[in-house]
Amino acid sequence: MPDREFSAQQEIITKEDSQKSQRRSSGRFMREVLESVIIAVLLAVLIKVFLFQNFIIPSESMVPTLQIGDTIYINKLTYKFSDPQRGDVIVFKYPVDPKRDFVKRVIGLPGETVQVKNSKVLVDAKEIDQPYLPQGLKYGDYGPFKIPRGEYFVMGDNRSNSSDSRVWGTLPRENILGKAMFIYWPVKRIMILQ
């Protein structure tokens, strides 16, 4: 009899230990899931703040390169180690209203003189190559204008329908958020931006 009681007590203890072990396992699992979710959210925030960010194109100012509704990724790290170059497509805080983000193409660099004459862009009196523009595009004359230090002259690719440096002036370096790297949506328009 005592052996049966001992065996029954041992079985109860074993069941209780098993239940405690399952609760501990379940708690450990939930803690690991929660830690994983927190780490994933922190990584996503860090990536968005410091490395990459997506933007949806709201206007026709960069047609044909970018269409309304295209979603692009920008690299925020590029300009931490180098300066914007002529031809780069950039996203920046609009100098007139920094709450708005714009996307344009870098045309003129600090210290250069920009002029638009007969639908051609001249930088320091030399015509620049613009293979991204459609043939026969016509747009008004501008300048000449010398770009101040630390600022950039930007234009939309849709020159006849773009509010850019010809309208609101040069872009301060500190307003630049990053370089547009590629279109990733819609799928049929996926491409690397040059």
Backbone torsions as a table, in degrees:
resi	resn	phi	psi	omega
1	MET	NA	-50.8	179.5
2	PRO	-57.7	-32.4	179.2
3	ASP	-65.8	-38.5	178.6
4	ARG	-66.5	-43.2	178.6
5	GLU	-62.1	-44.5	179.5
6	PHE	-61.3	-42.1	179.9
7	SER	-65.8	-41.1	179.0
8	ALA	-65.2	-43.3	178.6
9	GLN	-63.3	-40.6	-179.6
10	GLN	-64.3	-39.2	179.1
11	GLU	-65.1	-41.9	178.2
12	ILE	-62.7	-46.6	179.5
13	ILE	-61.1	-42.4	179.8
14	THR	-63.1	-42.3	177.9
15	LYS	-64.6	-43.5	179.1
16	GLU	-62.9	-44.1	178.1
17	ASP	-61.5	-40.0	179.9
18	SER	-64.9	-42.5	178.8
19	GLN	-65.7	-42.5	177.8
20	LYS	-61.7	-41.8	179.7
21	SER	-63.3	-41.3	178.3
22	GLN	-65.3	-41.4	178.6
23	ARG	-63.0	-43.1	178.0
24	ARG	-61.9	-43.6	179.1
25	SER	-62.2	-44.6	179.9
26	SER	-63.5	-43.8	177.9
27	GLY	-63.2	-42.3	178.9
28	ARG	-62.9	-42.4	179.4
29	PHE	-62.0	-47.1	-179.7
30	MET	-62.3	-40.7	178.7
31	ARG	-63.5	-42.4	179.0
32	GLU	-64.7	-41.0	177.8
33	VAL	-62.7	-46.6	-180.0
34	LEU	-61.6	-43.7	177.9
35	GLU	-61.6	-42.4	179.3
36	SER	-62.6	-42.8	179.3
37	VAL	-64.1	-44.7	179.6
38	ILE	-61.3	-45.0	179.2
39	ILE	-62.6	-43.0	179.7
40	ALA	-62.0	-43.8	179.3
41	VAL	-64.6	-44.8	178.6
42	LEU	-61.3	-43.3	178.0
43	LEU	-62.6	-42.7	179.1
44	ALA	-61.3	-43.6	179.0
45	VAL	-64.7	-45.8	179.7
46	LEU	-61.7	-41.8	178.7
47	ILE	-62.8	-44.7	-178.9
48	LYS	-66.7	-40.8	-177.2
49	VAL	-72.7	-41.6	-171.1
50	PHE	-109.5	-22.5	-172.1
51	LEU	-116.7	-64.5	-173.5
52	PHE	-131.1	152.0	175.2
53	GLN	-152.0	148.9	177.7
54	ASN	-103.3	152.2	178.2
55	PHE	-139.0	142.8	175.4
56	ILE	-101.3	130.9	-177.5
57	ILE	-76.3	120.1	-174.4
58	PRO	-96.5	-12.6	-172.8
59	SER	-139.1	176.9	-178.2
60	GLU	-90.1	7.1	-171.3
61	SER	-65.1	-18.4	-179.8
62	MET	-112.5	11.9	175.7
63	VAL	-63.9	137.0	10.9
64	PRO	-91.1	-8.6	-176.6
65	THR	-61.8	-47.9	-179.7
66	LEU	-123.6	134.8	179.5
67	GLN	-103.6	157.4	174.8
68	ILE	-57.1	131.3	178.4
69	GLY	93.1	-12.7	174.1
70	ASP	-59.9	142.1	174.1
71	THR	-112.2	125.0	-177.2
72	ILE	-116.8	155.3	171.7
73	TYR	-105.5	136.6	173.9
74	ILE	-112.9	148.7	176.2
75	ASN	-99.2	113.0	-178.4
76	LYS	-82.2	-13.7	-175.5
77	LEU	-85.8	-27.9	-174.9
78	THR	-48.4	-49.6	-173.8
79	TYR	-86.2	6.1	170.7
80	LYS	-77.8	-25.2	-175.3
81	PHE	-116.3	-9.2	179.2
82	SER	-150.0	167.3	179.6
83	ASP	-94.9	153.8	174.7
84	PRO	-59.0	145.8	180.0
85	GLN	-115.2	155.3	177.1
86	ARG	-56.6	133.0	179.7
87	GLY	98.1	-17.1	178.4
88	ASP	-64.5	137.3	170.7
89	VAL	-91.3	123.0	-174.6
90	ILE	-125.5	155.9	171.4
91	VAL	-111.8	137.1	-175.1
92	PHE	-149.7	163.0	173.8
93	LYS	-79.6	123.9	-178.6
94	TYR	-59.5	121.5	-175.5
95	PRO	-59.1	-31.0	-179.1
96	VAL	-75.7	-32.5	179.3
97	ASP	-144.9	87.6	-174.1
98	PRO	-60.0	-7.7	176.2
99	LYS	-77.2	-15.7	-179.6
100	ARG	-102.2	141.9	176.4
101	ASP	-105.0	138.3	177.8
102	PHE	-119.5	159.7	172.5
103	VAL	-128.4	128.3	179.6
104	LYS	-148.3	-179.6	179.4
105	ARG	-110.4	136.8	177.1
106	VAL	-72.0	125.6	-179.7
107	ILE	-112.4	-47.0	-177.1
108	GLY	-122.2	142.0	-178.5
109	LEU	-101.9	163.0	-179.4
110	PRO	-51.6	133.2	177.0
111	GLY	88.3	-12.8	-179.8
112	GLU	-83.6	162.0	175.5
113	THR	-111.0	125.3	-178.4
114	VAL	-108.7	139.3	175.2
115	GLN	-144.8	141.5	172.7
116	VAL	-113.0	123.6	-177.6
117	LYS	-143.0	125.0	-179.8
118	ASN	53.9	43.9	179.0
119	SER	60.8	29.3	174.3
120	LYS	-125.8	141.9	178.2
121	VAL	-99.1	126.3	178.2
122	LEU	-111.4	132.2	174.2
123	VAL	-120.4	121.4	-174.2
124	ASP	51.1	45.3	175.0
125	ALA	69.3	10.5	177.2
126	LYS	-118.0	134.6	178.9
127	GLU	-67.2	134.7	177.8
128	ILE	-95.9	150.9	177.9
129	ASP	-78.8	130.4	-179.7
130	GLN	-133.9	71.3	-176.0
131	PRO	-66.8	-14.4	-178.5
132	TYR	-80.0	-10.6	-179.4
133	LEU	-88.8	146.3	176.7
134	PRO	-69.8	148.6	178.1
135	GLN	-60.3	140.8	173.6
136	GLY	77.7	8.6	179.7
137	LEU	-64.5	129.7	-179.7
138	LYS	-112.3	135.7	176.3
139	TYR	-153.3	159.4	-171.1
140	GLY	-70.2	161.8	178.2
141	ASP	-74.2	156.7	-179.2
142	TYR	-156.3	143.9	170.8
143	GLY	80.2	-163.9	12.6
144	PRO	-73.9	151.6	-178.1
145	PHE	-140.3	127.5	177.8
146	LYS	-89.6	126.7	-177.0
147	ILE	-79.6	128.4	178.4
148	PRO	-66.5	160.7	175.8
149	ARG	-60.6	142.5	177.1
150	GLY	76.5	9.7	-179.2
151	GLU	-130.1	161.8	-176.1
152	TYR	-131.0	151.5	175.6
153	PHE	-104.0	121.0	-176.5
154	VAL	-122.0	148.4	177.9
155	MET	-140.2	150.7	172.0
156	GLY	-79.2	153.6	178.3
157	ASP	-70.9	-24.7	176.2
158	ASN	-89.5	71.8	-168.1
159	ARG	-54.9	-32.0	-178.6
160	SER	-83.9	-3.4	-178.3
161	ASN	-142.4	53.7	-177.1
162	SER	-142.4	127.4	170.9
163	SER	-87.1	109.8	-174.8
164	ASP	-142.9	-158.2	-175.7
165	SER	-59.9	-21.6	175.9
166	ARG	-68.2	-24.3	-176.6
167	VAL	-100.0	-51.2	-171.6
168	TRP	-110.4	4.1	174.7
169	GLY	98.2	-170.0	-175.7
170	THR	-78.7	164.0	-176.8
171	LEU	-104.9	118.9	175.8
172	PRO	-65.2	140.9	-179.1
173	ARG	-52.3	-40.1	-175.8
174	GLU	-68.3	-13.9	178.0
175	ASN	-82.0	-13.3	-176.1
176	ILE	-74.8	124.5	179.9
177	LEU	-88.5	-36.8	-179.4
178	GLY	171.5	174.8	-179.7
179	LYS	-94.4	129.7	176.3
180	ALA	-70.4	124.6	-174.6
181	MET	-100.0	-47.0	-178.8
182	PHE	-160.7	157.9	172.4
183	ILE	-89.3	129.7	177.8
184	TYR	-118.9	-4.1	177.0
185	TRP	-153.1	137.9	1.8
186	PRO	-72.8	160.2	-173.2
187	VAL	-54.9	-40.9	-177.3
188	LYS	-67.0	-12.6	-179.6
189	ARG	-109.4	10.2	179.3
190	ILE	-57.2	125.2	177.3
191	MET	-166.3	154.7	173.5
192	ILE	-81.1	138.4	179.5
193	LEU	-89.8	135.2	-179.9
194	GLN	-104.0	NA	NA
